[in-house]
């Protein structure tokens, strides 16, 4: 079963977009570019708020 986590290795800020990319099996760069495009199209605040919220909701990856 796949779980959405913020990875410890492929982070730029908090690892939210990298975790989403791993979860949907996409390249992290594509997810980051889509996020920036949506951020600019919507006027920054909605997606910036969702990103900060996701930092607190999505757990960190557990070292195994």
N, C-alpha and C positions, 0 to 999 in steps of 0.2 A: 504494500500500500504506500503510495506516494504521500509525503507530507510537505507542506510549504514551510520552509525554514530560511533564515538568513544565513548563508554560508560564511565560514570564517576566512576563506581564502580568496574569493573573487569579488572583493568589495571595492567600491569607489567612495561612497559616503557611509551608508549603514548596511548595505547588502540587500536592500529590499528588492531592487530591480534584478539583481543577480539571482536571488531566490525565486522570483517570479519566472525568470528565463529558464532556470533549471526545472521548475515545476511544469511548464508548458513545452519543454524541450525545444527551446529556440536559442539562438545566439544572444548573449547578453548585450552585445553592442546594438543589435536590432531593437531589443526591448528598450534600451536607454534612448535611442533615437526616437522611437515612437513616443516615449514619455515626454521628451523635450518638445516634440512637435505638439502634442496634446497640451502641454503646459503653456506653450505660447499661444495656441489657438483659443484656449479657454480663459486667458487672462491671468495666468499664473496661480491665483489663490486656490481654486478648487483642487487642483492636483497637488499643489504644495501641501495643502492641509491633509489630503489623503496619504501622501508620502510620510509625513510626520506621524500620522495616526498609525500607519502600517509599521513604523519602527517599534511602537509599543505593543502592537497586537501580534505580529509575526515573531515567533521565538528564534533565538540563535540556534545554530547547528550545534549539536552535542558532539564533542570529540569522542571518537571511538578507539 
